[in-house]
Amino acid sequence: MKTFEYARPSTVAEAVALLEQHGPDAELLAGGTDLVIEMRNAWKVPKVVIDLKRIDELRPAIRENGQWISISSTTVMTDIAEDARIQKYFPALVESAVVVGSVQIRARATLAGNICNGSPAADTAPPLLIYRAVVAIAGPAGRHKIPIDDFIVGPGKVALGRGELVTGIELPIPRQPIGAAYTRLTRRRGTDLASITLCCSVEEGGVARIAYGSVGPRAVLVEDSSGVLADPGAPDERKSEILDEVFADASPSLRSMRASPDYRRAMLRVLGARALQTAIDRFGDAS
Protein backbone atom coordinates (compact mmCIF):
# COMPACT_ATOMS: atom_id res chain seq x y z
CA MET A 1 0.00 0.00 0.00
CA LYS A 2 1.33 3.43 -0.98
CA THR A 3 1.79 6.10 1.67
CA PHE A 4 -0.94 8.72 1.99
CA GLU A 5 -2.01 11.63 4.13
CA TYR A 6 -4.80 11.05 6.64
CA ALA A 7 -7.41 13.70 7.45
CA ARG A 8 -10.07 13.44 10.15
CA PRO A 9 -12.52 16.35 9.79
CA SER A 10 -15.06 17.06 12.52
CA THR A 11 -17.74 18.66 10.33
CA VAL A 12 -19.30 18.05 6.95
CA ALA A 13 -18.08 21.48 5.83
CA GLU A 14 -14.48 20.53 6.61
CA ALA A 15 -14.83 17.26 4.70
CA VAL A 16 -16.32 19.06 1.71
CA ALA A 17 -13.46 21.60 1.73
CA LEU A 18 -10.89 18.80 1.76
CA LEU A 19 -12.64 16.99 -1.08
CA GLU A 20 -12.82 20.15 -3.14
CA GLN A 21 -9.16 20.92 -2.47
CA HIS A 22 -7.79 17.49 -3.37
CA GLY A 23 -10.32 16.41 -6.01
CA PRO A 24 -9.54 12.97 -7.53
CA ASP A 25 -6.50 12.59 -5.26
CA ALA A 26 -8.80 12.14 -2.24
CA GLU A 27 -10.81 9.13 -1.09
CA LEU A 28 -13.44 8.98 1.64
CA LEU A 29 -13.25 6.45 4.44
CA ALA A 30 -16.50 5.35 6.08
CA GLY A 31 -16.48 1.56 6.43
CA GLY A 32 -13.38 0.96 4.35
CA THR A 33 -14.28 -2.59 3.32
CA ASP A 34 -13.70 -1.81 -0.35
CA LEU A 35 -11.25 1.08 -0.06
CA VAL A 36 -8.65 -0.84 1.97
CA ILE A 37 -8.61 -3.67 -0.58
CA GLU A 38 -8.43 -1.25 -3.50
CA MET A 39 -5.51 0.60 -1.92
CA ARG A 40 -3.73 -2.61 -0.97
CA ASN A 41 -3.97 -3.82 -4.56
CA ALA A 42 -3.02 -0.37 -5.92
CA TRP A 43 -6.32 -0.10 -7.77
CA LYS A 44 -6.68 3.23 -6.02
CA VAL A 45 -3.69 5.33 -4.95
CA PRO A 46 -5.09 8.38 -3.11
CA LYS A 47 -2.80 11.10 -1.81
CA VAL A 48 -5.17 11.78 1.07
CA VAL A 49 -7.78 9.63 2.85
CA ILE A 50 -10.59 11.57 4.52
CA ASP A 51 -12.07 9.73 7.50
CA LEU A 52 -15.77 10.57 8.02
CA LYS A 53 -16.29 8.65 11.25
CA ARG A 54 -15.58 11.59 13.61
CA ILE A 55 -18.23 13.84 12.06
CA ASP A 56 -21.14 14.01 14.51
CA GLU A 57 -23.75 14.61 11.80
CA LEU A 58 -22.69 11.45 9.98
CA ARG A 59 -22.38 9.10 12.95
CA PRO A 60 -24.32 5.83 12.63
CA ALA A 61 -28.03 6.55 13.00
CA ILE A 62 -31.41 5.45 11.68
CA ARG A 63 -34.06 8.08 12.31
CA GLU A 64 -37.77 8.27 11.61
CA ASN A 65 -38.71 11.78 10.48
CA GLY A 66 -42.42 12.05 9.74
CA GLN A 67 -42.98 10.06 6.56
CA TRP A 68 -39.31 9.22 6.04
CA ILE A 69 -36.65 6.90 7.43
CA SER A 70 -33.21 8.50 7.27
CA ILE A 71 -30.04 6.40 7.34
CA SER A 72 -26.78 8.27 7.97
CA SER A 73 -23.82 7.66 5.69
CA THR A 74 -21.74 5.73 8.23
CA THR A 75 -24.52 3.34 9.26
CA VAL A 76 -23.42 -0.26 8.71
CA MET A 77 -25.30 -3.19 7.21
CA THR A 78 -25.65 -4.99 10.54
CA ASP A 79 -27.44 -2.02 12.10
CA ILE A 80 -29.75 -1.74 9.10
CA ALA A 81 -30.63 -5.43 9.16
CA GLU A 82 -31.37 -5.37 12.90
CA ASP A 83 -33.44 -2.17 12.98
CA ALA A 84 -37.12 -2.86 13.72
CA ARG A 85 -38.33 0.00 11.52
CA ILE A 86 -36.35 -1.20 8.52
CA GLN A 87 -37.64 -4.72 9.11
CA LYS A 88 -41.23 -3.44 9.24
CA TYR A 89 -41.25 -1.03 6.30
CA PHE A 90 -38.40 -2.24 4.06
CA PRO A 91 -37.93 -6.00 4.49
CA ALA A 92 -36.36 -6.43 1.05
CA LEU A 93 -33.60 -4.01 2.06
CA VAL A 94 -32.95 -6.22 5.10
CA GLU A 95 -32.75 -9.25 2.80
CA SER A 96 -30.09 -7.51 0.73
CA ALA A 97 -28.13 -6.18 3.70
CA VAL A 98 -27.74 -9.61 5.34
CA VAL A 99 -25.98 -11.08 2.28
CA VAL A 100 -23.39 -8.32 1.82
CA GLY A 101 -19.98 -9.95 2.34
CA SER A 102 -19.46 -11.79 5.62
CA VAL A 103 -20.55 -11.15 9.20
CA GLN A 104 -17.34 -9.20 9.74
CA ILE A 105 -17.81 -7.15 6.56
CA ARG A 106 -21.40 -6.29 7.45
CA ALA A 107 -20.21 -4.91 10.78
CA ARG A 108 -18.09 -2.37 8.87
CA ALA A 109 -19.64 -1.90 5.42
CA THR A 110 -21.99 1.05 5.06
CA LEU A 111 -25.13 1.40 2.98
CA ALA A 112 -23.86 4.67 1.51
CA GLY A 113 -20.56 3.06 0.55
CA ASN A 114 -22.34 0.16 -1.14
CA ILE A 115 -24.09 2.66 -3.40
CA CYS A 116 -21.25 5.15 -3.88
CA ASN A 117 -18.98 2.46 -5.30
CA GLY A 118 -21.20 2.42 -8.36
CA SER A 119 -20.92 -1.37 -8.61
CA PRO A 120 -23.45 -3.00 -10.96
CA ALA A 121 -23.53 -5.89 -8.45
CA ALA A 122 -24.29 -3.79 -5.35
CA ASP A 123 -26.78 -5.85 -3.35
CA THR A 124 -28.67 -2.90 -1.91
CA ALA A 125 -29.20 -1.06 -5.20
CA PRO A 126 -32.31 -3.00 -6.38
CA PRO A 127 -34.20 -2.64 -3.05
CA LEU A 128 -33.33 1.06 -2.84
CA LEU A 129 -34.68 1.51 -6.37
CA ILE A 130 -37.85 -0.41 -5.47
CA TYR A 131 -38.41 1.64 -2.32
CA ARG A 132 -37.81 4.98 -4.11
CA ALA A 133 -34.82 5.97 -1.98
CA VAL A 134 -33.40 9.48 -2.10
CA VAL A 135 -29.71 10.30 -1.63
CA ALA A 136 -28.82 13.35 0.50
CA ILE A 137 -25.69 15.15 -0.73
CA ALA A 138 -23.53 17.96 0.63
CA GLY A 139 -21.05 19.91 -1.47
CA PRO A 140 -19.42 23.27 -2.14
CA ALA A 141 -22.68 24.64 -3.58
CA GLY A 142 -24.74 23.55 -0.58
CA ARG A 143 -27.03 20.58 -0.02
CA HIS A 144 -29.48 18.80 -2.25
CA LYS A 145 -31.23 15.46 -2.69
CA ILE A 146 -31.42 13.19 -5.71
CA PRO A 147 -33.48 10.05 -6.42
CA ILE A 148 -31.42 6.88 -6.28
CA ASP A 149 -32.33 6.11 -9.91
CA ASP A 150 -30.61 9.33 -10.97
CA PHE A 151 -27.72 8.88 -8.54
CA ILE A 152 -26.57 5.56 -10.03
CA VAL A 153 -24.85 6.34 -13.33
CA GLY A 154 -22.70 3.39 -14.42
CA PRO A 155 -19.79 1.16 -13.44
CA GLY A 156 -17.90 3.01 -10.73
CA LYS A 157 -19.83 6.20 -11.47
CA VAL A 158 -22.41 8.03 -9.38
CA ALA A 159 -23.83 11.54 -9.55
CA LEU A 160 -21.32 13.22 -7.24
CA GLY A 161 -19.45 16.31 -8.33
CA ARG A 162 -16.12 17.56 -7.09
CA GLY A 163 -16.23 18.21 -3.36
CA GLU A 164 -19.55 16.39 -2.87
CA LEU A 165 -20.28 13.57 -0.45
CA VAL A 166 -23.32 11.57 0.62
CA THR A 167 -24.63 12.49 4.06
CA GLY A 168 -27.43 9.93 4.14
CA ILE A 169 -30.04 7.87 2.35
CA GLU A 170 -33.74 8.55 2.89
CA LEU A 171 -36.62 6.15 2.35
CA PRO A 172 -40.27 7.21 2.15
CA ILE A 173 -42.39 5.14 4.52
CA PRO A 174 -45.02 3.32 2.41
CA ARG A 175 -48.46 4.82 2.93
CA GLN A 176 -50.23 1.79 1.47
CA PRO A 177 -49.55 -1.95 1.68
CA ILE A 178 -46.59 -3.18 -0.36
CA GLY A 179 -45.08 -6.60 -0.81
CA ALA A 180 -41.42 -6.80 -1.76
CA ALA A 181 -38.73 -9.48 -2.00
CA TYR A 182 -35.01 -9.52 -2.76
CA THR A 183 -33.02 -12.40 -4.20
CA ARG A 184 -29.64 -12.97 -5.79
CA LEU A 185 -27.62 -15.59 -7.67
CA THR A 186 -24.04 -16.41 -6.69
CA ARG A 187 -21.56 -19.08 -7.66
CA ARG A 188 -21.43 -20.46 -4.14
CA ARG A 189 -22.88 -20.03 -0.69
CA GLY A 190 -21.27 -17.44 1.52
CA THR A 191 -19.14 -14.48 0.53
CA ASP A 192 -19.34 -13.84 -3.21
CA LEU A 193 -20.24 -11.13 -5.67
CA ALA A 194 -23.65 -11.76 -7.18
CA SER A 195 -24.13 -12.83 -10.78
CA ILE A 196 -27.66 -11.44 -10.51
CA THR A 197 -29.30 -9.12 -7.97
CA LEU A 198 -33.05 -8.66 -8.16
CA CYS A 199 -35.89 -7.11 -6.18
CA CYS A 200 -39.63 -7.16 -6.90
CA SER A 201 -42.52 -5.27 -5.35
CA VAL A 202 -46.29 -5.36 -5.69
CA GLU A 203 -48.36 -2.32 -4.71
CA GLU A 204 -51.93 -1.05 -4.64
CA GLY A 205 -53.56 -0.72 -8.04
CA GLY A 206 -51.77 -3.74 -9.47
CA VAL A 207 -48.42 -2.00 -9.94
CA ALA A 208 -45.39 -4.28 -10.03
CA ARG A 209 -41.82 -2.95 -9.91
CA ILE A 210 -38.72 -4.97 -10.72
CA ALA A 211 -35.15 -3.78 -10.22
CA TYR A 212 -32.19 -5.89 -11.20
CA GLY A 213 -28.42 -5.58 -11.37
CA SER A 214 -25.15 -7.35 -12.16
CA VAL A 215 -26.37 -7.93 -15.72
CA GLY A 216 -25.40 -4.58 -17.21
CA PRO A 217 -23.55 -1.35 -16.47
CA ARG A 218 -25.90 -0.44 -13.62
CA ALA A 219 -28.95 -1.63 -11.72
CA VAL A 220 -32.15 -0.76 -13.57
CA LEU A 221 -35.78 -0.32 -12.54
CA VAL A 222 -38.79 -1.32 -14.63
CA GLU A 223 -42.42 -0.71 -13.67
CA ASP A 224 -45.39 -2.70 -14.95
CA SER A 225 -48.75 -1.00 -14.45
CA SER A 226 -50.76 -3.44 -16.54
CA GLY A 227 -51.79 -5.35 -13.44
CA VAL A 228 -50.81 -8.68 -14.96
CA LEU A 229 -47.60 -9.31 -13.02
CA ALA A 230 -49.25 -8.35 -9.75
CA ASP A 231 -52.28 -10.58 -10.38
CA PRO A 232 -51.89 -13.96 -8.65
CA GLY A 233 -54.47 -15.40 -11.02
CA ALA A 234 -52.97 -14.17 -14.28
CA PRO A 235 -51.84 -16.87 -16.74
CA ASP A 236 -48.17 -17.81 -16.51
CA GLU A 237 -47.83 -17.40 -20.26
CA ARG A 238 -48.90 -13.75 -20.10
CA LYS A 239 -46.61 -13.06 -17.17
CA SER A 240 -43.76 -14.67 -19.05
CA GLU A 241 -44.31 -12.32 -21.99
CA ILE A 242 -44.14 -9.27 -19.73
CA LEU A 243 -41.05 -10.55 -17.93
CA ASP A 244 -39.38 -10.87 -21.33
CA GLU A 245 -40.02 -7.16 -21.84
CA VAL A 246 -38.87 -6.30 -18.31
CA PHE A 247 -35.52 -8.02 -18.82
CA ALA A 248 -35.03 -6.93 -22.43
CA ASP A 249 -32.31 -4.42 -21.50
CA ALA A 250 -30.17 -6.93 -19.60
CA SER A 251 -26.68 -6.92 -21.11
CA PRO A 252 -24.39 -9.23 -19.11
CA SER A 253 -20.67 -8.81 -19.64
CA LEU A 254 -18.98 -11.25 -21.98
CA ARG A 255 -15.80 -11.02 -19.90
CA SER A 256 -17.24 -11.86 -16.50
CA MET A 257 -15.95 -15.02 -14.81
CA ARG A 258 -19.02 -15.31 -12.57
CA ALA A 259 -21.50 -16.58 -15.15
CA SER A 260 -22.08 -16.59 -18.88
CA PRO A 261 -24.46 -14.06 -20.47
CA ASP A 262 -26.86 -16.80 -21.59
CA TYR A 263 -27.00 -18.31 -18.11
CA ARG A 264 -27.61 -14.94 -16.51
CA ARG A 265 -30.43 -14.11 -18.91
CA ALA A 266 -32.05 -17.49 -18.29
CA MET A 267 -31.75 -17.17 -14.53
CA LEU A 268 -33.13 -13.63 -14.57
CA ARG A 269 -36.44 -15.11 -15.66
CA VAL A 270 -36.31 -17.79 -12.96
CA LEU A 271 -35.38 -15.40 -10.14
CA GLY A 272 -37.83 -12.79 -11.39
CA ALA A 273 -40.75 -15.24 -11.31
CA ARG A 274 -39.80 -16.48 -7.84
CA ALA A 275 -39.33 -13.05 -6.31
CA LEU A 276 -42.54 -11.82 -7.93
CA GLN A 277 -44.52 -14.65 -6.36
CA THR A 278 -42.98 -13.92 -2.95
CA ALA A 279 -43.86 -10.24 -3.34
CA ILE A 280 -47.45 -11.16 -4.25
CA ASP A 281 -47.73 -13.39 -1.20
CA ARG A 282 -46.32 -10.68 1.08
CA PHE A 283 -48.66 -8.10 -0.40
CA GLY A 284 -51.59 -10.37 0.40
CA ASP A 285 -50.38 -10.73 3.98
CA ALA A 286 -49.93 -6.94 4.33
CA SER A 287 -53.32 -6.01 2.87
Summary of the structure (lengths in Angstrom):
residues: 287
radius of gyration: 19.1
end to end distance: 53.7
largest distance: 61.5
contacts: 963
relative contact order: 0.12
helix: 36%
strand: 26%
